[in-house]
Amino acid sequence: MSDNEALHEPRSNDVRAGRQRTTMVGQPMTGALADRTTRSPAPVTNPPRQRLRRALRRHGKEYLLFAALAGPNLALILVFSYWPVIYNLYLSFTSWDMISPAPSWVGLDEYRQLFTSADFGHVLLNTAKFVVLIVVGAIVGGLATALVLNQRLAGRGLVRTLSFAPHIVSGAAIAALWLFMLDPSFGLLRALLEPLGISSPQWTTSSHYSLYALVMVYLWKGIGFCAIIYVAGMQNLPTDLFEAATLDGANRWQQFRHVTFPLLSPVTYFLVVTSIIGAFQAYDVTAVMTGGGPGQSSTTLSWFIYQQAFQASNAGLAAAAAMVMLVVLLTITILLARYGERRVTYQ
Protein backbone atom coordinates (compact mmCIF):
# COMPACT_ATOMS: atom_id res chain seq x y z
CA MET A 1 0.00 0.00 0.00
CA SER A 2 1.36 3.36 -1.02
CA ASP A 3 1.54 6.35 1.26
CA ASN A 4 -1.41 8.09 -0.53
CA GLU A 5 -3.59 4.97 -0.31
CA ALA A 6 -2.82 4.62 3.35
CA LEU A 7 -3.75 8.26 3.89
CA HIS A 8 -7.30 7.86 2.34
CA GLU A 9 -8.06 4.45 3.92
CA PRO A 10 -10.54 4.98 6.82
CA ARG A 11 -9.76 3.36 10.03
CA SER A 12 -12.03 0.53 11.05
CA ASN A 13 -13.00 2.18 14.37
CA ASP A 14 -14.13 5.35 12.60
CA VAL A 15 -16.30 3.43 10.17
CA ARG A 16 -18.05 1.49 12.92
CA ALA A 17 -18.67 4.65 14.92
CA GLY A 18 -19.96 6.52 11.88
CA ARG A 19 -17.76 9.43 12.70
CA GLN A 20 -16.09 9.71 9.28
CA ARG A 21 -16.91 8.20 5.89
CA THR A 22 -15.41 8.85 2.51
CA THR A 23 -17.26 9.68 -0.64
CA MET A 24 -16.66 8.30 -4.11
CA VAL A 25 -14.32 11.20 -4.84
CA GLY A 26 -12.39 10.61 -1.67
CA GLN A 27 -13.85 13.48 0.38
CA PRO A 28 -14.84 12.75 3.97
CA MET A 29 -18.56 13.00 4.97
CA THR A 30 -19.31 14.80 8.15
CA GLY A 31 -22.32 16.10 10.11
CA ALA A 32 -25.91 15.21 9.22
CA LEU A 33 -24.97 13.53 5.96
CA ALA A 34 -22.72 11.10 7.80
CA ASP A 35 -25.43 10.48 10.39
CA ARG A 36 -28.03 9.68 7.70
CA THR A 37 -25.72 7.28 5.94
CA THR A 38 -24.82 5.45 9.14
CA ARG A 39 -28.33 5.43 10.68
CA SER A 40 -30.06 2.06 10.64
CA PRO A 41 -33.40 1.89 8.71
CA ALA A 42 -36.55 2.45 10.74
CA PRO A 43 -38.48 -0.69 11.55
CA VAL A 44 -41.75 -1.19 9.65
CA THR A 45 -44.53 -0.60 12.15
CA ASN A 46 -48.21 0.45 12.17
CA PRO A 47 -48.43 3.26 14.79
CA PRO A 48 -52.20 3.99 14.47
CA ARG A 49 -53.11 0.38 14.95
CA GLN A 50 -50.72 0.05 17.87
CA ARG A 51 -52.08 3.20 19.48
CA LEU A 52 -55.62 1.84 19.07
CA ARG A 53 -54.65 -1.45 20.69
CA ARG A 54 -52.96 0.35 23.57
CA ALA A 55 -56.03 2.59 24.04
CA LEU A 56 -58.34 -0.41 24.04
CA ARG A 57 -56.16 -2.18 26.61
CA ARG A 58 -56.07 0.88 28.86
CA HIS A 59 -59.65 2.23 28.47
CA GLY A 60 -61.60 -0.76 27.20
CA LYS A 61 -63.89 -0.89 30.23
CA GLU A 62 -64.60 2.84 30.02
CA TYR A 63 -65.52 2.54 26.33
CA LEU A 64 -67.88 -0.33 27.07
CA LEU A 65 -69.51 1.61 29.92
CA PHE A 66 -69.95 4.66 27.67
CA ALA A 67 -71.49 2.53 24.92
CA ALA A 68 -73.85 0.85 27.39
CA LEU A 69 -75.05 4.15 28.90
CA ALA A 70 -75.06 6.49 25.91
CA GLY A 71 -75.77 3.99 23.15
CA PRO A 72 -79.54 3.60 23.76
CA ASN A 73 -80.01 7.36 24.04
CA LEU A 74 -78.04 8.02 20.85
CA ALA A 75 -80.10 5.35 19.09
CA LEU A 76 -83.35 6.99 20.22
CA ILE A 77 -82.13 10.41 19.03
CA LEU A 78 -81.16 8.99 15.65
CA VAL A 79 -84.46 7.13 15.23
CA PHE A 80 -86.90 9.76 16.51
CA SER A 81 -85.09 13.04 15.69
CA TYR A 82 -82.85 12.67 12.68
CA TRP A 83 -84.54 9.88 10.72
CA PRO A 84 -87.88 11.79 10.43
CA VAL A 85 -85.99 14.79 9.07
CA ILE A 86 -84.19 12.64 6.51
CA TYR A 87 -87.41 10.87 5.49
CA ASN A 88 -89.26 14.19 5.27
CA LEU A 89 -86.52 15.49 2.97
CA TYR A 90 -87.06 12.44 0.75
CA LEU A 91 -90.85 12.95 0.75
CA SER A 92 -90.43 16.58 -0.31
CA PHE A 93 -89.10 15.33 -3.67
CA THR A 94 -92.05 13.00 -4.19
CA SER A 95 -95.78 13.14 -4.80
CA TRP A 96 -97.81 10.95 -2.45
CA ASP A 97 -101.44 10.92 -1.34
CA MET A 98 -100.68 8.62 1.63
CA ILE A 99 -103.01 5.99 0.10
CA SER A 100 -100.85 4.75 -2.77
CA PRO A 101 -98.36 2.02 -1.84
CA ALA A 102 -95.30 4.18 -2.49
CA PRO A 103 -94.50 7.82 -3.28
CA SER A 104 -93.50 8.74 -6.83
CA TRP A 105 -90.36 10.79 -7.44
CA VAL A 106 -91.09 14.24 -8.92
CA GLY A 107 -87.87 16.11 -8.12
CA LEU A 108 -88.35 19.81 -7.35
CA ASP A 109 -91.95 20.00 -8.58
CA GLU A 110 -93.42 20.39 -5.07
CA TYR A 111 -91.00 23.23 -4.23
CA ARG A 112 -91.79 24.88 -7.58
CA GLN A 113 -95.49 24.64 -6.83
CA LEU A 114 -94.97 26.18 -3.39
CA PHE A 115 -93.02 29.21 -4.50
CA THR A 116 -95.23 29.93 -7.51
CA SER A 117 -98.42 29.81 -5.44
CA ALA A 118 -99.95 33.06 -4.21
CA ASP A 119 -101.58 31.18 -1.34
CA PHE A 120 -98.20 30.10 0.02
CA GLY A 121 -96.97 33.69 -0.11
CA HIS A 122 -100.01 34.71 1.91
CA VAL A 123 -99.26 31.94 4.41
CA LEU A 124 -95.67 33.15 4.79
CA LEU A 125 -96.89 36.71 5.35
CA ASN A 126 -99.35 35.51 8.00
CA THR A 127 -96.56 33.53 9.68
CA ALA A 128 -94.24 36.54 9.74
CA LYS A 129 -96.93 38.77 11.29
CA PHE A 130 -97.84 36.09 13.81
CA VAL A 131 -94.24 35.39 14.89
CA VAL A 132 -93.27 39.06 15.24
CA LEU A 133 -96.37 39.95 17.26
CA ILE A 134 -96.02 36.91 19.51
CA VAL A 135 -92.28 37.34 20.20
CA VAL A 136 -92.32 41.11 20.73
CA GLY A 137 -95.54 41.04 22.76
CA ALA A 138 -94.42 38.15 24.97
CA ILE A 139 -90.99 39.64 25.66
CA VAL A 140 -92.21 43.18 26.38
CA GLY A 141 -95.27 42.04 28.33
CA GLY A 142 -93.28 39.44 30.26
CA LEU A 143 -90.57 41.93 31.21
CA ALA A 144 -93.11 44.53 32.37
CA THR A 145 -94.98 41.91 34.38
CA ALA A 146 -91.72 40.66 35.90
CA LEU A 147 -90.78 44.16 37.07
CA VAL A 148 -94.07 44.29 38.98
CA LEU A 149 -93.84 40.74 40.33
CA ASN A 150 -90.27 41.35 41.51
CA GLN A 151 -91.44 44.02 43.95
CA ARG A 152 -92.22 43.22 47.58
CA LEU A 153 -95.98 43.24 47.27
CA ALA A 154 -98.59 41.38 49.30
CA GLY A 155 -99.78 38.21 47.60
CA ARG A 156 -97.06 38.25 44.93
CA GLY A 157 -96.65 34.47 45.26
CA LEU A 158 -100.30 33.96 44.32
CA VAL A 159 -100.01 36.43 41.45
CA ARG A 160 -96.92 34.63 40.14
CA THR A 161 -98.75 31.31 40.25
CA LEU A 162 -101.79 32.70 38.45
CA SER A 163 -99.64 34.34 35.78
CA PHE A 164 -97.81 31.07 35.08
CA ALA A 165 -100.96 28.90 35.12
CA PRO A 166 -101.98 29.52 31.46
CA HIS A 167 -98.67 28.07 30.31
CA ILE A 168 -99.41 24.64 31.81
CA VAL A 169 -103.03 24.42 30.61
CA SER A 170 -103.56 22.59 27.33
CA GLY A 171 -104.02 24.69 24.22
CA ALA A 172 -107.39 23.09 23.39
CA ALA A 173 -108.82 24.06 26.80
CA ILE A 174 -107.52 27.62 26.45
CA ALA A 175 -109.01 27.86 22.95
CA ALA A 176 -112.43 26.68 24.20
CA LEU A 177 -112.32 29.25 27.01
CA TRP A 178 -111.43 32.08 24.65
CA LEU A 179 -114.09 31.06 22.14
CA PHE A 180 -116.60 31.74 24.90
CA MET A 181 -114.94 35.03 25.91
CA LEU A 182 -114.72 36.32 22.33
CA ASP A 183 -118.24 35.37 21.31
CA PRO A 184 -119.89 38.55 19.97
CA SER A 185 -123.33 37.53 21.25
CA PHE A 186 -122.73 36.59 24.87
CA GLY A 187 -118.96 36.64 25.46
CA LEU A 188 -117.15 38.34 28.31
CA LEU A 189 -115.40 40.77 25.96
CA ARG A 190 -118.77 41.91 24.62
CA ALA A 191 -119.87 42.67 28.20
CA LEU A 192 -116.74 44.78 28.71
CA LEU A 193 -117.01 46.70 25.43
CA GLU A 194 -120.72 47.45 25.41
CA PRO A 195 -120.60 49.94 28.35
CA LEU A 196 -117.95 51.84 26.35
CA GLY A 197 -120.22 52.02 23.30
CA ILE A 198 -118.02 49.63 21.29
CA SER A 199 -119.55 46.67 19.51
CA SER A 200 -117.65 43.41 19.78
CA PRO A 201 -116.29 42.32 16.38
CA GLN A 202 -116.59 38.85 14.88
CA TRP A 203 -113.23 37.80 16.24
CA THR A 204 -112.96 34.27 14.85
CA THR A 205 -115.21 34.50 11.75
CA SER A 206 -113.89 37.75 10.29
CA SER A 207 -110.88 37.68 7.97
CA HIS A 208 -109.74 41.02 9.46
CA TYR A 209 -109.61 39.84 13.09
CA SER A 210 -109.07 36.07 13.08
CA LEU A 211 -105.26 36.21 13.03
CA TYR A 212 -105.18 38.86 15.77
CA ALA A 213 -107.58 36.81 17.90
CA LEU A 214 -105.05 33.98 17.78
CA VAL A 215 -102.24 36.38 18.65
CA MET A 216 -104.20 37.62 21.67
CA VAL A 217 -104.72 34.08 22.98
CA TYR A 218 -101.11 33.03 22.47
CA LEU A 219 -99.90 36.19 24.20
CA TRP A 220 -102.19 35.51 27.17
CA LYS A 221 -100.62 32.07 27.34
CA GLY A 222 -96.99 33.14 26.88
CA ILE A 223 -96.60 36.37 28.85
CA GLY A 224 -96.81 34.58 32.20
CA PHE A 225 -94.06 32.14 31.19
CA CYS A 226 -91.74 34.96 30.11
CA ALA A 227 -92.51 36.88 33.32
CA ILE A 228 -91.56 33.95 35.57
CA ILE A 229 -88.29 33.40 33.69
CA TYR A 230 -87.48 37.12 33.98
CA VAL A 231 -88.28 37.11 37.72
CA ALA A 232 -85.90 34.19 38.21
CA GLY A 233 -83.21 36.14 36.36
CA MET A 234 -83.81 39.29 38.43
CA GLN A 235 -83.46 37.34 41.66
CA ASN A 236 -79.88 36.43 40.70
CA LEU A 237 -78.66 39.91 39.75
CA PRO A 238 -75.78 41.24 41.92
CA THR A 239 -77.02 43.87 44.38
CA ASP A 240 -73.70 45.71 44.61
CA LEU A 241 -74.15 47.11 41.10
CA PHE A 242 -77.51 48.62 42.06
CA GLU A 243 -75.99 50.06 45.25
CA ALA A 244 -73.21 51.64 43.23
CA ALA A 245 -75.72 53.05 40.73
CA THR A 246 -77.77 54.51 43.59
CA LEU A 247 -74.67 56.15 45.06
CA ASP A 248 -73.94 57.64 41.63
CA GLY A 249 -77.40 59.20 41.61
CA ALA A 250 -79.05 56.95 39.00
CA ASN A 251 -82.84 56.88 39.12
CA ARG A 252 -85.02 53.81 38.60
CA TRP A 253 -85.19 54.16 34.81
CA GLN A 254 -81.42 54.67 34.50
CA GLN A 255 -80.79 51.63 36.70
CA PHE A 256 -83.12 49.54 34.54
CA ARG A 257 -81.60 50.79 31.28
CA HIS A 258 -77.92 50.55 32.20
CA VAL A 259 -77.86 47.75 34.79
CA THR A 260 -80.94 45.55 34.86
CA PHE A 261 -81.64 45.12 31.14
CA PRO A 262 -77.99 44.47 30.07
CA LEU A 263 -77.58 41.89 32.85
CA LEU A 264 -80.79 40.20 31.73
CA SER A 265 -79.56 39.84 28.15
CA PRO A 266 -78.94 36.05 28.48
CA VAL A 267 -82.54 35.61 29.71
CA THR A 268 -83.86 37.76 26.86
CA TYR A 269 -81.80 35.80 24.34
CA PHE A 270 -83.18 32.51 25.65
CA LEU A 271 -86.78 33.76 25.58
CA VAL A 272 -86.45 35.19 22.07
CA VAL A 273 -85.14 31.90 20.66
CA THR A 274 -87.74 29.73 22.42
CA SER A 275 -90.58 32.14 21.59
CA ILE A 276 -89.69 32.14 17.89
CA ILE A 277 -89.60 28.34 17.77
CA GLY A 278 -92.87 28.10 19.72
CA ALA A 279 -94.61 30.65 17.46
CA PHE A 280 -93.60 28.74 14.33
CA GLN A 281 -94.99 25.54 15.84
CA ALA A 282 -98.29 27.04 17.07
CA TYR A 283 -101.05 24.67 16.10
CA ASP A 284 -103.47 23.64 18.85
CA VAL A 285 -105.26 26.96 19.45
CA THR A 286 -105.53 27.55 15.69
CA ALA A 287 -107.11 24.14 15.19
CA VAL A 288 -109.86 24.79 17.76
CA MET A 289 -110.57 28.50 17.25
CA THR A 290 -110.33 29.26 13.53
CA GLY A 291 -109.11 26.21 11.61
CA GLY A 292 -106.90 28.58 9.62
CA GLY A 293 -109.90 30.53 8.32
CA PRO A 294 -111.98 32.15 7.23
CA GLY A 295 -110.34 31.39 3.92
CA GLN A 296 -106.63 31.47 4.75
CA SER A 297 -106.75 34.63 6.83
CA SER A 298 -105.34 32.90 9.94
CA THR A 299 -103.34 30.12 8.27
CA THR A 300 -99.76 29.99 9.45
CA LEU A 301 -97.03 27.68 8.21
CA SER A 302 -97.62 24.91 10.74
CA TRP A 303 -101.36 24.82 10.01
CA PHE A 304 -100.66 24.87 6.24
CA ILE A 305 -98.49 21.76 6.64
CA TYR A 306 -101.30 20.00 8.50
CA GLN A 307 -103.87 21.04 5.88
CA GLN A 308 -101.81 19.74 2.96
CA ALA A 309 -100.88 16.47 4.65
CA PHE A 310 -104.12 15.37 6.34
CA GLN A 311 -106.90 17.33 4.63
CA ALA A 312 -105.63 17.62 1.04
CA SER A 313 -103.72 14.28 1.19
CA ASN A 314 -100.67 15.86 -0.43
CA ALA A 315 -97.79 14.60 1.65
CA GLY A 316 -95.14 15.76 -0.82
CA LEU A 317 -96.25 19.39 -0.71
CA ALA A 318 -96.56 19.25 3.08
CA ALA A 319 -93.04 17.83 3.35
CA ALA A 320 -91.68 20.58 1.11
CA ALA A 321 -93.37 23.23 3.27
CA ALA A 322 -91.91 21.56 6.38
CA MET A 323 -88.42 21.75 4.88
CA VAL A 324 -88.98 25.45 4.16
CA MET A 325 -89.92 25.98 7.80
CA LEU A 326 -86.82 24.05 8.91
CA VAL A 327 -84.53 26.18 6.75
CA VAL A 328 -86.15 29.41 8.00
CA LEU A 329 -85.78 28.34 11.65
CA LEU A 330 -82.16 27.27 11.17
CA THR A 331 -81.33 30.58 9.48
CA ILE A 332 -82.96 32.62 12.26
CA THR A 333 -81.23 30.56 14.95
CA ILE A 334 -77.80 30.96 13.35
CA LEU A 335 -78.28 34.71 12.96
CA LEU A 336 -79.41 35.01 16.57
CA ALA A 337 -76.45 32.95 17.76
CA ARG A 338 -74.01 35.24 15.95
CA TYR A 339 -75.81 38.30 17.29
CA GLY A 340 -75.81 36.83 20.80
CA GLU A 341 -72.02 36.29 20.71
CA ARG A 342 -71.54 40.05 20.34
CA ARG A 343 -74.36 41.53 22.42
CA VAL A 344 -75.28 39.06 25.15
CA THR A 345 -73.45 39.78 28.42
CA TYR A 346 -72.73 36.92 30.79
CA GLN A 347 -71.69 37.65 34.35
Contacts in CASP RR format, 6 or more apart in sequence:
PFRMAT RR
TARGET T0000
AUTHOR 0000-0000-0000
METHOD contacts of the structure
MODEL  1
MSDNEALHEPRSNDVRAGRQRTTMVGQPMTGALADRTTRSPAPVTNPPRQ
RLRRALRRHGKEYLLFAALAGPNLALILVFSYWPVIYNLYLSFTSWDMIS
PAPSWVGLDEYRQLFTSADFGHVLLNTAKFVVLIVVGAIVGGLATALVLN
QRLAGRGLVRTLSFAPHIVSGAAIAALWLFMLDPSFGLLRALLEPLGISS
PQWTTSSHYSLYALVMVYLWKGIGFCAIIYVAGMQNLPTDLFEAATLDGA
NRWQQFRHVTFPLLSPVTYFLVVTSIIGAFQAYDVTAVMTGGGPGQSSTT
LSWFIYQQAFQASNAGLAAAAAMVMLVVLLTITILLARYGERRVTYQ
1 9 0 8 1.000
8 22 0 8 1.000
8 26 0 8 1.000
10 20 0 8 1.000
10 21 0 8 1.000
10 22 0 8 1.000
14 20 0 8 1.000
15 21 0 8 1.000
18 34 0 8 1.000
18 35 0 8 1.000
18 38 0 8 1.000
19 34 0 8 1.000
20 28 0 8 1.000
20 29 0 8 1.000
20 30 0 8 1.000
20 34 0 8 1.000
21 28 0 8 1.000
21 29 0 8 1.000
21 34 0 8 1.000
21 37 0 8 1.000
21 38 0 8 1.000
22 28 0 8 1.000
22 29 0 8 1.000
23 29 0 8 1.000
29 37 0 8 1.000
56 63 0 8 1.000
85 326 0 8 1.000
88 319 0 8 1.000
88 322 0 8 1.000
88 323 0 8 1.000
89 319 0 8 1.000
89 323 0 8 1.000
91 103 0 8 1.000
91 315 0 8 1.000
91 316 0 8 1.000
91 319 0 8 1.000
92 110 0 8 1.000
92 111 0 8 1.000
92 316 0 8 1.000
92 319 0 8 1.000
92 320 0 8 1.000
92 322 0 8 1.000
92 323 0 8 1.000
93 105 0 8 1.000
93 106 0 8 1.000
93 107 0 8 1.000
93 108 0 8 1.000
93 110 0 8 1.000
94 103 0 8 1.000
94 104 0 8 1.000
94 105 0 8 1.000
94 106 0 8 1.000
94 107 0 8 1.000
94 110 0 8 1.000
94 315 0 8 1.000
94 316 0 8 1.000
94 319 0 8 1.000
95 103 0 8 1.000
95 104 0 8 1.000
95 106 0 8 1.000
95 109 0 8 1.000
95 110 0 8 1.000
95 314 0 8 1.000
95 316 0 8 1.000
96 102 0 8 1.000
96 103 0 8 1.000
96 104 0 8 1.000
96 314 0 8 1.000
96 315 0 8 1.000
96 316 0 8 1.000
97 313 0 8 1.000
97 314 0 8 1.000
97 315 0 8 1.000
98 309 0 8 1.000
98 313 0 8 1.000
98 315 0 8 1.000
99 313 0 8 1.000
103 315 0 8 1.000
103 316 0 8 1.000
110 316 0 8 1.000
110 317 0 8 1.000
110 319 0 8 1.000
110 320 0 8 1.000
111 320 0 8 1.000
113 317 0 8 1.000
113 320 0 8 1.000
114 120 0 8 1.000
114 317 0 8 1.000
114 320 0 8 1.000
114 321 0 8 1.000
114 324 0 8 1.000
119 296 0 8 1.000
120 304 0 8 1.000
120 321 0 8 1.000
122 296 0 8 1.000
122 299 0 8 1.000
123 296 0 8 1.000
123 299 0 8 1.000
123 300 0 8 1.000
123 301 0 8 1.000
123 304 0 8 1.000
124 301 0 8 1.000
126 211 0 8 1.000
126 296 0 8 1.000
126 297 0 8 1.000
126 298 0 8 1.000
126 299 0 8 1.000
126 300 0 8 1.000
127 280 0 8 1.000
127 300 0 8 1.000
127 301 0 8 1.000
129 211 0 8 1.000
130 211 0 8 1.000
130 214 0 8 1.000
130 215 0 8 1.000
130 279 0 8 1.000
130 282 0 8 1.000
130 300 0 8 1.000
131 276 0 8 1.000
131 279 0 8 1.000
131 280 0 8 1.000
133 212 0 8 1.000
133 215 0 8 1.000
133 219 0 8 1.000
134 215 0 8 1.000
134 218 0 8 1.000
134 219 0 8 1.000
134 275 0 8 1.000
134 279 0 8 1.000
134 282 0 8 1.000
135 272 0 8 1.000
135 275 0 8 1.000
135 276 0 8 1.000
135 279 0 8 1.000
137 219 0 8 1.000
137 223 0 8 1.000
138 219 0 8 1.000
138 222 0 8 1.000
138 223 0 8 1.000
138 225 0 8 1.000
138 226 0 8 1.000
138 271 0 8 1.000
138 275 0 8 1.000
139 226 0 8 1.000
139 268 0 8 1.000
139 271 0 8 1.000
139 272 0 8 1.000
139 275 0 8 1.000
141 219 0 8 1.000
141 223 0 8 1.000
141 226 0 8 1.000
141 227 0 8 1.000
142 223 0 8 1.000
142 224 0 8 1.000
142 226 0 8 1.000
142 227 0 8 1.000
142 230 0 8 1.000
143 226 0 8 1.000
143 227 0 8 1.000
143 230 0 8 1.000
143 264 0 8 1.000
143 268 0 8 1.000
145 163 0 8 1.000
145 223 0 8 1.000
145 224 0 8 1.000
145 226 0 8 1.000
145 227 0 8 1.000
145 230 0 8 1.000
146 226 0 8 1.000
146 227 0 8 1.000
146 228 0 8 1.000
146 230 0 8 1.000
146 231 0 8 1.000
146 234 0 8 1.000
147 256 0 8 1.000
149 156 0 8 1.000
149 159 0 8 1.000
149 160 0 8 1.000
149 163 0 8 1.000
149 227 0 8 1.000
149 231 0 8 1.000
150 231 0 8 1.000
150 234 0 8 1.000
150 235 0 8 1.000
153 159 0 8 1.000
160 227 0 8 1.000
160 228 0 8 1.000
160 231 0 8 1.000
163 223 0 8 1.000
163 224 0 8 1.000
163 227 0 8 1.000
163 228 0 8 1.000
164 224 0 8 1.000
164 225 0 8 1.000
164 227 0 8 1.000
164 228 0 8 1.000
166 174 0 8 1.000
166 220 0 8 1.000
166 221 0 8 1.000
166 222 0 8 1.000
166 224 0 8 1.000
167 221 0 8 1.000
167 222 0 8 1.000
167 224 0 8 1.000
167 225 0 8 1.000
169 221 0 8 1.000
170 284 0 8 1.000
171 221 0 8 1.000
171 284 0 8 1.000
171 285 0 8 1.000
171 288 0 8 1.000
172 284 0 8 1.000
172 285 0 8 1.000
172 287 0 8 1.000
172 288 0 8 1.000
174 217 0 8 1.000
174 220 0 8 1.000
174 221 0 8 1.000
174 285 0 8 1.000
175 217 0 8 1.000
175 284 0 8 1.000
175 285 0 8 1.000
175 287 0 8 1.000
175 288 0 8 1.000
175 289 0 8 1.000
176 288 0 8 1.000
178 213 0 8 1.000
178 216 0 8 1.000
178 217 0 8 1.000
178 220 0 8 1.000
178 285 0 8 1.000
178 289 0 8 1.000
179 204 0 8 1.000
179 288 0 8 1.000
179 289 0 8 1.000
180 187 0 8 1.000
180 188 0 8 1.000
181 187 0 8 1.000
181 188 0 8 1.000
181 189 0 8 1.000
182 189 0 8 1.000
182 200 0 8 1.000
182 203 0 8 1.000
182 204 0 8 1.000
182 213 0 8 1.000
183 190 0 8 1.000
184 190 0 8 1.000
184 199 0 8 1.000
184 200 0 8 1.000
184 201 0 8 1.000
184 202 0 8 1.000
184 203 0 8 1.000
187 200 0 8 1.000
189 200 0 8 1.000
189 203 0 8 1.000
190 200 0 8 1.000
193 199 0 8 1.000
193 200 0 8 1.000
194 200 0 8 1.000
201 208 0 8 1.000
201 209 0 8 1.000
202 209 0 8 1.000
203 209 0 8 1.000
203 210 0 8 1.000
203 213 0 8 1.000
204 210 0 8 1.000
204 213 0 8 1.000
204 289 0 8 1.000
204 290 0 8 1.000
205 294 0 8 1.000
206 294 0 8 1.000
207 293 0 8 1.000
207 294 0 8 1.000
207 295 0 8 1.000
207 297 0 8 1.000
208 297 0 8 1.000
210 290 0 8 1.000
210 292 0 8 1.000
210 293 0 8 1.000
210 294 0 8 1.000
210 297 0 8 1.000
210 298 0 8 1.000
211 297 0 8 1.000
211 298 0 8 1.000
213 289 0 8 1.000
213 290 0 8 1.000
213 298 0 8 1.000
214 282 0 8 1.000
214 285 0 8 1.000
214 286 0 8 1.000
214 289 0 8 1.000
214 290 0 8 1.000
214 298 0 8 1.000
217 285 0 8 1.000
217 289 0 8 1.000
218 279 0 8 1.000
218 282 0 8 1.000
218 285 0 8 1.000
221 285 0 8 1.000
222 275 0 8 1.000
226 271 0 8 1.000
226 275 0 8 1.000
229 267 0 8 1.000
229 270 0 8 1.000
229 271 0 8 1.000
230 264 0 8 1.000
230 267 0 8 1.000
230 271 0 8 1.000
232 267 0 8 1.000
233 264 0 8 1.000
233 267 0 8 1.000
234 260 0 8 1.000
234 264 0 8 1.000
237 259 0 8 1.000
237 260 0 8 1.000
237 263 0 8 1.000
237 264 0 8 1.000
238 263 0 8 1.000
238 347 0 8 1.000
241 259 0 8 1.000
241 263 0 8 1.000
242 255 0 8 1.000
242 259 0 8 1.000
245 254 0 8 1.000
245 255 0 8 1.000
245 258 0 8 1.000
245 259 0 8 1.000
246 255 0 8 1.000
250 258 0 8 1.000
250 259 0 8 1.000
261 268 0 8 1.000
262 345 0 8 1.000
263 345 0 8 1.000
263 347 0 8 1.000
265 343 0 8 1.000
265 344 0 8 1.000
265 345 0 8 1.000
266 344 0 8 1.000
266 345 0 8 1.000
266 346 0 8 1.000
269 336 0 8 1.000
269 340 0 8 1.000
269 344 0 8 1.000
272 336 0 8 1.000
273 333 0 8 1.000
273 336 0 8 1.000
276 329 0 8 1.000
276 332 0 8 1.000
276 336 0 8 1.000
277 329 0 8 1.000
280 300 0 8 1.000
280 301 0 8 1.000
280 302 0 8 1.000
280 325 0 8 1.000
280 328 0 8 1.000
280 329 0 8 1.000
281 302 0 8 1.000
282 300 0 8 1.000
282 302 0 8 1.000
283 302 0 8 1.000
283 303 0 8 1.000
283 306 0 8 1.000
286 292 0 8 1.000
286 298 0 8 1.000
286 300 0 8 1.000
286 302 0 8 1.000
286 303 0 8 1.000
287 303 0 8 1.000
287 306 0 8 1.000
290 297 0 8 1.000
290 298 0 8 1.000
291 298 0 8 1.000
291 299 0 8 1.000
291 303 0 8 1.000
292 298 0 8 1.000
292 299 0 8 1.000
292 300 0 8 1.000
292 303 0 8 1.000
292 307 0 8 1.000
293 299 0 8 1.000
299 307 0 8 1.000
301 321 0 8 1.000
301 324 0 8 1.000
301 325 0 8 1.000
302 325 0 8 1.000
304 321 0 8 1.000
305 318 0 8 1.000
305 321 0 8 1.000
305 322 0 8 1.000
305 325 0 8 1.000
306 318 0 8 1.000
308 314 0 8 1.000
308 315 0 8 1.000
308 316 0 8 1.000
308 317 0 8 1.000
308 318 0 8 1.000
308 321 0 8 1.000
309 315 0 8 1.000
309 318 0 8 1.000
309 319 0 8 1.000
END
